[in-house]
Amino acid sequence: AIALPGNEFGSAPEGYVSVEQMAEVCADELTAQTDGPLAVYGHCIGSFLALELTRQLERRGRRVEFLAVGAAFPFPRLVRWLPYSDPWRFTGDARLHALIKRWGGPDDAVAPEVVRFMLRNFRKDARLAFQYEQNRTKWTIAAPILCIVSDDDELTRGYRRKYRAWSALSADVSLAVIGEGRHYFVGTRAADVAAIVGDYATLRATR
């Protein structure tokens, strides 16, 4: 599991400037500390860090068994031509917090300072992912991609068509669907996600 400096409550903000920079640090640590099989999982906007991490691991000569992406698709190529790089710049904190709760985020009472911290990180991570997709060139990874979605996630409606967009990045793309769990199913349905990933790993090992 990757815990990015600055993303834990109480920690000082970290001056990461790009997804590529974050992935480079992670890839360096992984290649230095591990020598066994690797698979990578990313959820929502974290899927783009996972994608770039997979690419950088492969560039270092490390085989990645597969990349699993949860609740995310590649951005439409239209974003390359948009004159802004902050997708939430016109959305206030109260509105954004309400949206996150509607998508399945924590709905219990949270201290105002925690909400501000959470929203600051959400905006930063979303901005970096958006910029990454704006600037991403045409390349592919060798690892197969497993796209996992929840059937009741409003952010991934039309997933049976949209997941195929990952085919621009890998020659082997699969889809797995969880019946319910909304957008943050990696937390609400963690056991189901683990079972899907485990079954896929077993399937890949038998090929």
Buried (B, 14 or more C-beta within 10 A) or exposed (E): EBEBEBBEEEEEEEEBEEBBEBBBBBBEEBBEEEEEEBBBBBBBBBBBBBBBBBBBBBEEEBEBBBBBBBBBBBBEEEBEEEEEBEBBEEBEBEEBBEBBEEBBBBEEEBEEEEBEBBBBBBBBBBBBBBBBBBEBEEEEBEBBBBBBBBBBBEBBEEBEEBBEBBEEBBEBBBBBBBEEBBBBBBBBBEEBBEEBBEEBBEEBEEE
